[in-house]
């Protein structure tokens, strides 16, 4: 497993949630130093911690593990289909295409070591 990629994604979702390492640590019952080590890829969270982490950050596990789960995009697209059920039919296809293109662009940037944020 790519611990650095996992840690970077955890940090990304923590920052997006406007949470400090200390706040996340309190919710997980650990220290901010432990969170720092996870985000730097020095340590890998236990399965129990990972589940709580996903719940606290409100992120699906496949998004954090996308580097190591084969076929995660197919699951992502299926989830997207369910979410878009409420969108008007003529907008649904265009919305899905736009979101998939954005995800592919982000992957291309990642592969070329280009940061979007």
TORKOL-449833 format. One record per residue: residue number from 0; residue in one letter; x negated, y negated, z negated of N, C-alpha, C, O in turn. Coordinates in steps of 0.02 Angstrom, whole numbers, plus 32768, in hexadecimal, padded with zeros to 4 digits. Layout:
<recs>
<rec i="NUM" aa="a" n_x="X" n_y="Y" n_z="Z" ca_x="X" ca_y="Y" ca_z="Z" c_x="X" c_y="Y" c_z="Z" o_x="X" o_y="Y" o_z="Z"/>
...
</recs>
This chain:
<recs>
<rec i="0" aa="x" n_x="7FD5" n_y="803B" n_z="8000" ca_x="8000" ca_y="8000" ca_z="8000" c_x="7FD3" c_y="7FC2" c_z="8000" o_x="7F9E" o_y="7FC1" o_z="7FE1"/>
<rec i="1" aa="x" n_x="7FE9" n_y="7F8F" n_z="8023" ca_x="7FC5" ca_y="7F50" ca_z="8026" c_x="7FDB" c_y="7F25" c_z="7FEB" o_x="800C" o_y="7EFF" o_z="7FEF"/>
<rec i="2" aa="x" n_x="7FB7" n_y="7F2A" n_z="7FB4" ca_x="7FC9" ca_y="7F06" ca_z="7F76" c_x="7FC7" c_y="7EBB" c_z="7F7E" o_x="7FEF" o_y="7E97" o_z="7F60"/>
<rec i="3" aa="x" n_x="7F99" n_y="7EA2" n_z="7FA8" ca_x="7F95" ca_y="7E5A" ca_z="7FB2" c_x="7FD2" c_y="7E40" c_z="7FD8" o_x="7FEC" o_y="7E0B" o_z="7FC7"/>
<rec i="4" aa="x" n_x="7FE9" n_y="7E66" n_z="800A" ca_x="8025" ca_y="7E51" ca_z="802F" c_x="8062" c_y="7E53" c_z="8001" o_x="808C" o_y="7E26" o_z="8003"/>
<rec i="5" aa="x" n_x="8067" n_y="7E88" n_z="7FD9" ca_x="809F" ca_y="7E8D" ca_z="7FA9" c_x="809D" c_y="7E52" c_z="7F79" o_x="80D0" o_y="7E32" o_z="7F6D"/>
<rec i="6" aa="x" n_x="8063" n_y="7E43" n_z="7F5E" ca_x="805C" ca_y="7E0C" ca_z="7F2F" c_x="806D" c_y="7DC9" c_z="7F4F" o_x="808D" o_y="7D9E" o_z="7F2F"/>
<rec i="7" aa="x" n_x="8058" n_y="7DC0" n_z="7F8D" ca_x="8067" ca_y="7D81" ca_z="7FB0" c_x="80B2" c_y="7D79" c_z="7FBA" o_x="80CC" o_y="7D41" o_z="7FB4"/>
<rec i="8" aa="x" n_x="80D5" n_y="7DAF" n_z="7FCA" ca_x="811E" ca_y="7DAB" ca_z="7FD3" c_x="8141" c_y="7D9D" c_z="7F90" o_x="8171" o_y="7D77" o_z="7F8D"/>
<rec i="9" aa="x" n_x="8129" n_y="7DBD" n_z="7F5C" ca_x="8146" ca_y="7DB0" ca_z="7F1A" c_x="813D" c_y="7D66" c_z="7F08" o_x="816C" o_y="7D46" o_z="7EF0"/>
<rec i="10" aa="x" n_x="8102" n_y="7D4C" n_z="7F15" ca_x="80F6" ca_y="7D05" ca_z="7F08" c_x="8123" c_y="7CD9" c_z="7F32" o_x="813F" o_y="7CA8" o_z="7F1A"/>
<rec i="11" aa="x" n_x="812B" n_y="7CEA" n_z="7F71" ca_x="8156" ca_y="7CC4" ca_z="7F9F" c_x="819D" c_y="7CC0" c_z="7F83" o_x="81BA" o_y="7C89" o_z="7F80"/>
<rec i="12" aa="x" n_x="81BA" n_y="7CF9" n_z="7F70" ca_x="81FE" ca_y="7CF9" ca_z="7F57" c_x="8204" c_y="7CD8" c_z="7F13" o_x="8237" o_y="7CBA" o_z="7F03"/>
<rec i="13" aa="x" n_x="81D0" n_y="7CDD" n_z="7EEA" ca_x="81D0" ca_y="7CBA" ca_z="7EA9" c_x="81D1" c_y="7C6F" c_z="7EB4" o_x="81F7" o_y="7C4B" o_z="7E93"/>
<rec i="14" aa="x" n_x="81A7" n_y="7C56" n_z="7EE1" ca_x="81A3" ca_y="7C0E" ca_z="7EEF" c_x="81E4" c_y="7BF6" c_z="7F0F" o_x="81FD" o_y="7BC1" o_z="7EFE"/>
<rec i="15" aa="x" n_x="81FE" n_y="7C1E" n_z="7F3D" ca_x="823F" ca_y="7C0B" ca_z="7F5C" c_x="8276" c_y="7C05" c_z="7F28" o_x="82A3" o_y="7BDC" o_z="7F2E"/>
<rec i="16" aa="x" n_x="8272" n_y="7C2F" n_z="7EF5" ca_x="82A3" ca_y="7C2D" ca_z="7EBE" c_x="8294" c_y="7BF8" c_z="7E8A" o_x="82B5" o_y="7BF4" o_z="7E57"/>
<rec i="17" aa="x" n_x="8261" n_y="7BCF" n_z="7E98" ca_x="824D" ca_y="7B98" ca_z="7E6C" c_x="823F" c_y="7BB1" c_z="7E24" o_x="8256" o_y="7B95" o_z="7DF3"/>
<rec i="18" aa="x" n_x="8219" n_y="7BE8" n_z="7E22" ca_x="8209" ca_y="7C07" ca_z="7DE2" c_x="81BD" c_y="7C07" c_z="7DD9" o_x="8198" o_y="7C13" o_z="7E08"/>
<rec i="19" aa="x" n_x="81A8" n_y="7BF8" n_z="7D9C" ca_x="8160" ca_y="7BFB" ca_z="7D8D" c_x="814D" c_y="7C43" c_z="7D7D" o_x="8178" o_y="7C6D" o_z="7D71"/>
<rec i="20" aa="x" n_x="810C" n_y="7C50" n_z="7D7C" ca_x="80F4" ca_y="7C92" ca_z="7D69" c_x="810A" c_y="7CA1" c_z="7D21" o_x="811C" o_y="7CD9" o_z="7D10"/>
<rec i="21" aa="x" n_x="8106" n_y="7C6F" n_z="7CF7" ca_x="811A" ca_y="7C78" ca_z="7CB1" c_x="8164" c_y="7C8B" c_z="7CAB" o_x="8175" o_y="7CB8" o_z="7C85"/>
<rec i="22" aa="x" n_x="818F" n_y="7C68" n_z="7CD1" ca_x="81D7" ca_y="7C77" ca_z="7CCE" c_x="81E5" c_y="7CBE" c_z="7CE7" o_x="820D" o_y="7CE2" o_z="7CCA"/>
<rec i="23" aa="x" n_x="81C3" n_y="7CD1" n_z="7D1E" ca_x="81CC" ca_y="7D15" ca_z="7D38" c_x="81B4" c_y="7D48" c_z="7D05" o_x="81D4" o_y="7D7B" o_z="7CFA"/>
<rec i="24" aa="x" n_x="817B" n_y="7D3B" n_z="7CE6" ca_x="815F" ca_y="7D68" ca_z="7CB5" c_x="818F" c_y="7D72" c_z="7C7A" o_x="8198" o_y="7DAA" o_z="7C62"/>
<rec i="25" aa="x" n_x="81AE" n_y="7D3D" n_z="7C63" ca_x="81DE" ca_y="7D42" ca_z="7C2C" c_x="8219" c_y="7D6F" c_z="7C3F" o_x="8230" o_y="7D96" o_z="7C16"/>
<rec i="26" aa="x" n_x="8230" n_y="7D68" n_z="7C7C" ca_x="8269" ca_y="7D91" ca_z="7C92" c_x="8256" c_y="7DDA" c_z="7C9B" o_x="827F" o_y="7E07" o_z="7C95"/>
<rec i="27" aa="x" n_x="8215" n_y="7DE6" n_z="7CAA" ca_x="81FE" ca_y="7E2B" ca_z="7CB3" c_x="81E2" c_y="7E49" c_z="7C73" o_x="81D6" o_y="7E86" o_z="7C70"/>
<rec i="28" aa="x" n_x="81D9" n_y="7E20" n_z="7C40" ca_x="81BE" ca_y="7E39" ca_z="7C02" c_x="8173" c_y="7E47" c_z="7C06" o_x="815B" o_y="7E77" o_z="7BE8"/>
<rec i="29" aa="x" n_x="814F" n_y="7E1D" n_z="7C2B" ca_x="8106" ca_y="7E26" ca_z="7C2F" c_x="80E6" c_y="7DE1" c_z="7C2A" o_x="8108" o_y="7DB0" o_z="7C19"/>
<rec i="30" aa="x" n_x="80A5" n_y="7DDC" n_z="7C37" ca_x="8082" ca_y="7D9C" ca_z="7C32" c_x="807C" c_y="7D7B" c_z="7C77" o_x="8082" o_y="7D9B" o_z="7CAA"/>
<rec i="31" aa="x" n_x="8071" n_y="7D3A" n_z="7C76" ca_x="8066" ca_y="7D16" ca_z="7CB4" c_x="8025" c_y="7D2D" c_z="7CD6" o_x="801F" o_y="7D2A" o_z="7D13"/>
<rec i="32" aa="x" n_x="7FF5" n_y="7D44" n_z="7CAE" ca_x="7FB7" ca_y="7D5E" ca_z="7CCA" c_x="7FC5" c_y="7D9D" c_z="7CF2" o_x="7FA5" o_y="7DA9" o_z="7D26"/>
<rec i="33" aa="x" n_x="7FF4" n_y="7DC6" n_z="7CDA" ca_x="8006" ca_y="7E03" ca_z="7CFF" c_x="8027" c_y="7DF1" c_z="7D41" o_x="8019" o_y="7E10" o_z="7D75"/>
<rec i="34" aa="x" n_x="8053" n_y="7DC0" n_z="7D40" ca_x="8074" ca_y="7DA9" ca_z="7D7E" c_x="803F" c_y="7D8E" c_z="7DAE" o_x="8041" o_y="7D9D" o_z="7DEA"/>
<rec i="35" aa="x" n_x="8010" n_y="7D68" n_z="7D95" ca_x="7FDA" ca_y="7D4E" ca_z="7DBF" c_x="7FB2" c_y="7D87" c_z="7DDF" o_x="7FA2" o_y="7D84" o_z="7E1B"/>
<rec i="36" aa="x" n_x="7FA3" n_y="7DBA" n_z="7DB9" ca_x="7F7E" ca_y="7DF3" ca_z="7DD3" c_x="7FA6" c_y="7E18" c_z="7E09" o_x="7F89" o_y="7E2F" o_z="7E3B"/>
<rec i="37" aa="x" n_x="7FE7" n_y="7E1E" n_z="7DFF" ca_x="8012" ca_y="7E3E" ca_z="7E32" c_x="8012" c_y="7E14" c_z="7E72" o_x="800A" o_y="7E2E" o_z="7EA8"/>
<rec i="38" aa="x" n_x="801B" n_y="7DD2" n_z="7E6B" ca_x="801F" ca_y="7DA6" ca_z="7EA5" c_x="7FDC" c_y="7DA4" c_z="7ECB" o_x="7FDC" o_y="7D98" o_z="7F08"/>
<rec i="39" aa="x" n_x="7FA5" n_y="7DAE" n_z="7EA8" ca_x="7F63" ca_y="7DAF" ca_z="7ECA" c_x="7F53" c_y="7DF4" c_z="7EE6" o_x="7F21" o_y="7DFB" o_z="7F09"/>
<rec i="40" aa="x" n_x="7F7C" n_y="7E26" n_z="7ED7" ca_x="7F6F" ca_y="7E69" ca_z="7EF1" c_x="7F3E" c_y="7E90" c_z="7EC7" o_x="7F28" o_y="7EC6" o_z="7EDC"/>
<rec i="41" aa="x" n_x="7F2D" n_y="7E76" n_z="7E8C" ca_x="7EFF" ca_y="7E99" ca_z="7E60" c_x="7F22" c_y="7ED3" c_z="7E3D" o_x="7F04" o_y="7F08" o_z="7E32"/>
<rec i="42" aa="x" n_x="7F62" n_y="7ECA" n_z="7E2D" ca_x="7F8B" ca_y="7EFE" ca_z="7E0E" c_x="7FC9" c_y="7F09" c_z="7E37" o_x="7FE0" o_y="7EDC" o_z="7E5B"/>
<rec i="43" aa="x" n_x="7FE4" n_y="7F45" n_z="7E32" ca_x="8023" ca_y="7F56" ca_z="7E54" c_x="8058" c_y="7F62" c_z="7E1E" o_x="804A" o_y="7F85" o_z="7DED"/>
<rec i="44" aa="x" n_x="8093" n_y="7F46" n_z="7E26" ca_x="80C6" ca_y="7F50" ca_z="7DF2" c_x="80DD" c_y="7F99" c_z="7DEF" o_x="80DD" o_y="7FBC" o_z="7E22"/>
<rec i="45" aa="x" n_x="80EF" n_y="7FAF" n_z="7DB4" ca_x="810D" ca_y="7FF1" ca_z="7DAD" c_x="8150" c_y="7FF1" c_z="7DD0" o_x="816B" o_y="7FBC" o_z="7DE0"/>
<rec i="46" aa="x" n_x="816C" n_y="802B" n_z="7DDC" ca_x="81AD" ca_y="8030" ca_z="7DFD" c_x="81E2" c_y="800C" c_z="7DD4" o_x="820C" o_y="7FE8" o_z="7DEF"/>
<rec i="47" aa="x" n_x="81E0" n_y="8016" n_z="7D92" ca_x="8211" ca_y="7FF5" ca_z="7D66" c_x="820B" c_y="7FA9" c_z="7D6C" o_x="823D" o_y="7F86" o_z="7D72"/>
<rec i="48" aa="x" n_x="81CE" n_y="7F8F" n_z="7D69" ca_x="81C3" ca_y="7F47" ca_z="7D6F" c_x="81D8" c_y="7F2F" c_z="7DB3" o_x="81F5" o_y="7EF9" o_z="7DB9"/>
<rec i="49" aa="x" n_x="81CA" n_y="7F55" n_z="7DE7" ca_x="81DB" ca_y="7F42" ca_z="7E2B" c_x="8227" c_y="7F3A" c_z="7E33" o_x="823E" o_y="7F0A" o_z="7E52"/>
<rec i="50" aa="x" n_x="824D" n_y="7F68" n_z="7E17" ca_x="8296" ca_y="7F64" ca_z="7E1B" c_x="82B0" c_y="7F26" c_z="7DF8" o_x="82D9" o_y="7F02" o_z="7E13"/>
<rec i="51" aa="x" n_x="8296" n_y="7F18" n_z="7DBC" ca_x="82AB" ca_y="7EDD" ca_z="7D97" c_x="8296" c_y="7E9E" c_z="7DBE" o_x="82BC" o_y="7E6E" o_z="7DC2"/>
<rec i="52" aa="x" n_x="825A" n_y="7EA0" n_z="7DDA" ca_x="8241" ca_y="7E68" ca_z="7E02" c_x="826F" c_y="7E58" c_z="7E3C" o_x="827F" o_y="7E1E" o_z="7E48"/>
<rec i="53" aa="x" n_x="8284" n_y="7E8C" n_z="7E60" ca_x="82B3" ca_y="7E82" ca_z="7E99" c_x="82F4" c_y="7E63" c_z="7E81" o_x="830F" o_y="7E37" o_z="7EA2"/>
<rec i="54" aa="x" n_x="830D" n_y="7E7A" n_z="7E48" ca_x="834B" ca_y="7E5E" ca_z="7E2E" c_x="8343" c_y="7E16" c_z="7E18" o_x="836E" o_y="7DED" o_z="7E26"/>
<rec i="55" aa="x" n_x="830D" n_y="7E07" n_z="7DF6" ca_x="8301" ca_y="7DC3" ca_z="7DDD" c_x="82F8" c_y="7D93" c_z="7E18" o_x="8313" o_y="7D5C" o_z="7E18"/>
<rec i="56" aa="x" n_x="82D1" n_y="7DA9" n_z="7E4A" ca_x="82C4" ca_y="7D7E" ca_z="7E84" c_x="82FD" c_y="7D7F" c_z="7EB7" o_x="82FD" o_y="7D59" o_z="7EE7"/>
<rec i="57" aa="x" n_x="832C" n_y="7DAC" n_z="7EAC" ca_x="8366" ca_y="7DB4" ca_z="7ED9" c_x="834E" c_y="7DC2" c_z="7F21" o_x="8363" o_y="7DA0" o_z="7F50"/>
<rec i="58" aa="x" n_x="8322" n_y="7DF3" n_z="7F27" ca_x="8307" ca_y="7E06" ca_z="7F68" c_x="830B" c_y="7E52" c_z="7F70" o_x="8302" o_y="7E77" o_z="7F40"/>
<rec i="59" aa="x" n_x="831A" n_y="7E68" n_z="7FAC" ca_x="831E" ca_y="7EAF" ca_z="7FB9" c_x="82D8" c_y="7ECD" c_z="7FBB" o_x="82AA" o_y="7EAE" o_z="7FD5"/>
<rec i="60" aa="x" n_x="82CF" n_y="7F08" n_z="7F9F" ca_x="828D" ca_y="7F28" ca_z="7F9D" c_x="826C" c_y="7F2E" c_z="7FE1" o_x="822F" o_y="7F26" o_z="7FE7"/>
<rec i="61" aa="x" n_x="8293" n_y="7F3C" n_z="8015" ca_x="8274" ca_y="7F45" ca_z="8057" c_x="8253" c_y="7F06" c_z="8070" o_x="8224" o_y="7F0A" o_z="8098"/>
<rec i="62" aa="x" n_x="8269" n_y="7ECC" n_z="805A" ca_x="8249" ca_y="7E8E" ca_z="806F" c_x="8204" c_y="7E86" c_z="804E" o_x="81D6" o_y="7E6A" o_z="806C"/>
<rec i="63" aa="x" n_x="81FD" n_y="7E9E" n_z="8011" ca_x="81BD" ca_y="7E9A" ca_z="7FF0" c_x="818D" c_y="7ED0" c_z="8009" o_x="8150" o_y="7EC7" o_z="8008"/>
<rec i="64" aa="x" n_x="81A9" n_y="7F08" n_z="801E" ca_x="8180" ca_y="7F42" ca_z="8033" c_x="817C" c_y="7F4A" c_z="807F" o_x="816A" o_y="7F80" o_z="8097"/>
<rec i="65" aa="x" n_x="818C" n_y="7F17" n_z="80A4" ca_x="8192" ca_y="7F1E" ca_z="80ED" c_x="8151" c_y="7F35" c_z="8110" o_x="8154" o_y="7F4F" o_z="8147"/>
<rec i="66" aa="x" n_x="8118" n_y="7F2B" n_z="80F1" ca_x="80D9" ca_y="7F42" ca_z="810F" c_x="80D1" c_y="7F8D" c_z="810A" o_x="80AB" o_y="7FAA" o_z="8131"/>
<rec i="67" aa="x" n_x="80F2" n_y="7FAE" n_z="80DC" ca_x="80E8" ca_y="7FF5" ca_z="80D2" c_x="8125" c_y="8020" c_z="80E0" o_x="811F" o_y="805D" o_z="80E1"/>
<rec i="68" aa="x" n_x="815E" n_y="8002" n_z="80EC" ca_x="819B" ca_y="8029" ca_z="80FB" c_x="81A5" c_y="8028" c_z="8146" o_x="81B2" o_y="7FF4" o_z="8164"/>
<rec i="69" aa="x" n_x="81A0" n_y="8063" n_z="8165" ca_x="81AC" ca_y="8067" ca_z="81AD" c_x="81F7" c_y="8060" c_z="81BA" o_x="8220" o_y="807B" o_z="8195"/>
<rec i="70" aa="x" n_x="8207" n_y="803C" n_z="81EE" ca_x="824D" ca_y="8035" ca_z="8202" c_x="8274" c_y="8005" c_z="81D6" o_x="82B2" o_y="8004" o_z="81DA"/>
<rec i="71" aa="x" n_x="8252" n_y="7FDC" n_z="81AD" ca_x="8276" ca_y="7FAE" ca_z="8181" c_x="829F" c_y="7F7C" c_z="81A9" o_x="82D3" o_y="7F64" o_z="8191"/>
<rec i="72" aa="x" n_x="8289" n_y="7F6B" n_z="81E5" ca_x="82AD" ca_y="7F3A" ca_z="820D" c_x="82F1" c_y="7F54" c_z="8223" o_x="8321" o_y="7F2E" o_z="8226"/>
<rec i="73" aa="x" n_x="82F4" n_y="7F95" n_z="8231" ca_x="8335" ca_y="7FB1" ca_z="8245" c_x="8367" c_y="7FAA" c_z="820B" o_x="83A1" o_y="7F9B" o_z="8217"/>
<rec i="74" aa="x" n_x="8350" n_y="7FB6" n_z="81CE" ca_x="837B" ca_y="7FAD" ca_z="8194" c_x="838F" c_y="7F65" c_z="818B" o_x="83C7" o_y="7F55" o_z="8178"/>
<rec i="75" aa="x" n_x="835F" n_y="7F38" n_z="8198" ca_x="836C" ca_y="7EF0" ca_z="8194" c_x="83A2" c_y="7EDC" c_z="81C6" o_x="83CE" o_y="7EB5" o_z="81B6"/>
<rec i="76" aa="x" n_x="839D" n_y="7EF6" n_z="8203" ca_x="83CE" ca_y="7EE5" ca_z="8236" c_x="8413" c_y="7F00" c_z="8225" o_x="8445" o_y="7EE0" o_z="8232"/>
<rec i="77" aa="x" n_x="8416" n_y="7F3C" n_z="8207" ca_x="8456" ca_y="7F58" ca_z="81F2" c_x="8475" c_y="7F2D" c_z="81BB" o_x="84B1" o_y="7F20" o_z="81BB"/>
<rec i="78" aa="x" n_x="844B" n_y="7F16" n_z="818B" ca_x="8463" ca_y="7EEA" ca_z="8157" c_x="847D" c_y="7EA9" c_z="8175" o_x="84B0" o_y="7E8E" o_z="8160"/>
<rec i="79" aa="x" n_x="8459" n_y="7E90" n_z="81A7" ca_x="846D" ca_y="7E52" ca_z="81C8" c_x="84B0" c_y="7E5B" c_z="81EA" o_x="84DB" o_y="7E2E" o_z="81E8"/>
<rec i="80" aa="x" n_x="84BB" n_y="7E94" n_z="820A" ca_x="84FC" ca_y="7EA1" ca_z="822A" c_x="8535" c_y="7E9C" c_z="81F7" o_x="8569" o_y="7E7F" o_z="8205"/>
<rec i="81" aa="x" n_x="852B" n_y="7EB9" n_z="81BC" ca_x="855F" ca_y="7EB6" ca_z="8188" c_x="856C" c_y="7E6F" c_z="8172" o_x="85A6" o_y="7E5C" o_z="8167"/>
<rec i="82" aa="x" n_x="8537" n_y="7E47" n_z="816A" ca_x="853F" ca_y="7E02" ca_z="8154" c_x="8563" c_y="7DD9" c_z="8189" o_x="858C" o_y="7DAE" o_z="8179"/>
<rec i="83" aa="x" n_x="8554" n_y="7DE8" n_z="81C8" ca_x="8571" ca_y="7DC0" ca_z="81FE" c_x="85B9" c_y="7DD4" c_z="8211" o_x="85D6" o_y="7DB6" o_z="823D"/>
<rec i="84" aa="x" n_x="85D3" n_y="7E06" n_z="81EF" ca_x="8618" ca_y="7E1B" ca_z="81FD" c_x="8649" c_y="7DE1" c_z="81F7" o_x="867B" o_y="7DDE" o_z="821B"/>
<rec i="85" aa="x" n_x="863B" n_y="7DB2" n_z="81CB" ca_x="8668" ca_y="7D7A" ca_z="81BF" c_x="8660" c_y="7D43" c_z="81F3" o_x="868B" o_y="7D16" o_z="81F8"/>
<rec i="86" aa="x" n_x="862B" n_y="7D45" n_z="821A" ca_x="861F" ca_y="7D11" ca_z="824C" c_x="864B" c_y="7D1F" c_z="8289" o_x="8657" o_y="7D58" o_z="829B"/>
<rec i="87" aa="x" n_x="8662" n_y="7CEA" n_z="82A7" ca_x="868C" ca_y="7CF2" ca_z="82E3" c_x="8667" c_y="7D1D" c_z="8316" o_x="862B" o_y="7D15" o_z="831F"/>
<rec i="88" aa="x" n_x="868B" n_y="7D4A" n_z="8338" ca_x="866A" ca_y="7D79" ca_z="8366" c_x="863D" c_y="7D58" c_z="839B" o_x="8608" o_y="7D73" o_z="83A9"/>
<rec i="89" aa="x" n_x="8652" n_y="7D21" n_z="83B9" ca_x="8629" ca_y="7D02" ca_z="83ED" c_x="85EA" c_y="7CE2" c_z="83D2" o_x="85BA" o_y="7CD6" o_z="83F8"/>
<rec i="90" aa="x" n_x="85E7" n_y="7CD3" n_z="8390" ca_x="85AB" ca_y="7CB7" ca_z="8372" c_x="857E" c_y="7CED" c_z="8354" o_x="8543" o_y="7CE2" o_z="8348"/>
<rec i="91" aa="x" n_x="859B" n_y="7D27" n_z="8348" ca_x="8577" ca_y="7D5C" ca_z="8325" c_x="8538" c_y="7D71" c_z="834B" o_x="8502" o_y="7D74" o_z="832D"/>
<rec i="92" aa="x" n_x="853D" n_y="7D80" n_z="838B" ca_x="8505" ca_y="7D97" ca_z="83B2" c_x="84CD" c_y="7D63" c_z="83B4" o_x="8493" o_y="7D73" o_z="83AB"/>
<rec i="93" aa="x" n_x="84E0" n_y="7D24" n_z="83C0" ca_x="84AE" ca_y="7CEF" ca_z="83C4" c_x="848C" c_y="7CE3" c_z="8381" o_x="8450" o_y="7CD7" o_z="837E"/>
<rec i="94" aa="x" n_x="84B2" n_y="7CE7" n_z="834B" ca_x="8495" ca_y="7CDE" ca_z="8309" c_x="8464" c_y="7D15" c_z="82F9" o_x="842D" o_y="7D08" o_z="82DF"/>
<rec i="95" aa="x" n_x="8476" n_y="7D54" n_z="8308" ca_x="844A" ca_y="7D8C" ca_z="82FC" c_x="840A" c_y="7D86" c_z="8325" o_x="83D3" o_y="7D90" o_z="830B"/>
<rec i="96" aa="x" n_x="8411" n_y="7D74" n_z="8365" ca_x="83D6" ca_y="7D6C" ca_z="8390" c_x="83A7" c_y="7D36" c_z="8375" o_x="836A" o_y="7D3F" o_z="8374"/>
<rec i="97" aa="x" n_x="83C3" n_y="7CFF" n_z="835E" ca_x="839B" ca_y="7CC9" ca_z="8342" c_x="8375" c_y="7CE0" c_z="8304" o_x="8339" o_y="7CD2" o_z="82FD"/>
<rec i="98" aa="x" n_x="8397" n_y="7D03" n_z="82D7" ca_x="8376" ca_y="7D1A" ca_z="829A" c_x="8341" c_y="7D4F" c_z="82A8" o_x="830C" o_y="7D4F" o_z="8288"/>
<rec i="99" aa="x" n_x="834E" n_y="7D7B" n_z="82D7" ca_x="831D" ca_y="7DAE" ca_z="82EA" c_x="82E0" c_y="7D8D" c_z="830A" o_x="82A8" o_y="7DA0" o_z="82FC"/>
<rec i="100" aa="x" n_x="82EC" n_y="7D5C" n_z="8335" ca_x="82B4" ca_y="7D38" ca_z="8354" c_x="828A" c_y="7D13" c_z="8320" o_x="824D" o_y="7D12" o_z="8324"/>
<rec i="101" aa="x" n_x="82AA" n_y="7CF6" n_z="82EE" ca_x="8286" ca_y="7CD4" ca_z="82B8" c_x="825C" c_y="7D06" c_z="8291" o_x="8223" o_y="7CF7" o_z="827F"/>
<rec i="102" aa="x" n_x="8278" n_y="7D41" n_z="8283" ca_x="8253" ca_y="7D74" ca_z="825E" c_x="8218" c_y="7D8C" c_z="8288" o_x="81E2" o_y="7D96" o_z="826C"/>
<rec i="103" aa="x" n_x="8220" n_y="7D95" n_z="82C9" ca_x="81EA" ca_y="7DAB" ca_z="82F4" c_x="81B3" c_y="7D76" c_z="82F9" o_x="8178" o_y="7D87" o_z="82FB"/>
<rec i="104" aa="x" n_x="81C7" n_y="7D37" n_z="82FA" ca_x="8196" ca_y="7D01" ca_z="82FC" c_x="816E" c_y="7D00" c_z="82BB" o_x="8131" o_y="7CF6" o_z="82BC"/>
<rec i="105" aa="x" n_x="818F" n_y="7D0C" n_z="8283" ca_x="816C" ca_y="7D0E" ca_z="8243" c_x="813B" c_y="7D48" c_z="8242" o_x="8103" o_y="7D41" o_z="8228"/>
<rec i="106" aa="x" n_x="814E" n_y="7D82" n_z="825D" ca_x="8121" ca_y="7DBC" ca_z="8260" c_x="80E5" c_y="7DAC" c_z="828C" o_x="80AD" o_y="7DBE" o_z="827C"/>
<rec i="107" aa="x" n_x="80F2" n_y="7D8C" n_z="82C5" ca_x="80BB" ca_y="7D7A" ca_z="82F2" c_x="808A" c_y="7D4B" c_z="82D0" o_x="804D" o_y="7D51" o_z="82D8"/>
<rec i="108" aa="x" n_x="80A5" n_y="7D1B" n_z="82AB" ca_x="807A" ca_y="7CED" ca_z="8286" c_x="8052" c_y="7D11" c_z="8251" o_x="8017" o_y="7D03" o_z="8248"/>
<rec i="109" aa="x" n_x="8072" n_y="7D41" n_z="822F" ca_x="804F" ca_y="7D67" ca_z="81FC" c_x="8016" c_y="7D90" c_z="821B" o_x="7FDF" o_y="7D92" o_z="8200"/>
<rec i="110" aa="x" n_x="8024" n_y="7DAF" n_z="8254" ca_x="7FF1" ca_y="7DD7" ca_z="8276" c_x="7FB7" c_y="7DAE" c_z="828E" o_x="7F7F" o_y="7DC6" o_z="8294"/>
<rec i="111" aa="x" n_x="7FC4" n_y="7D6F" n_z="829D" ca_x="7F8F" ca_y="7D42" ca_z="82B4" c_x="7F75" c_y="7D16" c_z="827C" o_x="7F4F" o_y="7CE6" o_z="8288"/>
<rec i="112" aa="x" n_x="7F89" n_y="7D26" n_z="823E" ca_x="7F74" ca_y="7D02" ca_z="8202" c_x="7F87" c_y="7CB8" c_z="8203" o_x="7F61" o_y="7C8D" o_z="81ED"/>
<rec i="113" aa="x" n_x="7FC2" n_y="7CAA" n_z="821F" ca_x="7FDB" ca_y="7C65" ca_z="8221" c_x="8011" c_y="7C5F" c_z="81EB" o_x="803D" o_y="7C8A" o_z="81E8"/>
<rec i="114" aa="x" n_x="800D" n_y="7C2C" n_z="81C2" ca_x="803F" ca_y="7C23" ca_z="818D" c_x="8076" c_y="7BF4" c_z="81A4" o_x="8069" o_y="7BC1" o_z="81C3"/>
<rec i="115" aa="x" n_x="80B4" n_y="7C08" n_z="8196" ca_x="80ED" ca_y="7BDF" ca_z="81A7" c_x="8100" c_y="7BAE" c_z="8170" o_x="8123" o_y="7B7D" o_z="817D"/>
<rec i="116" aa="x" n_x="80EA" n_y="7BBA" n_z="8134" ca_x="80FC" ca_y="7B8E" ca_z="80FC" c_x="80BF" c_y="7B79" c_z="80D8" o_x="80C4" o_y="7B54" o_z="80A7"/>
</recs>
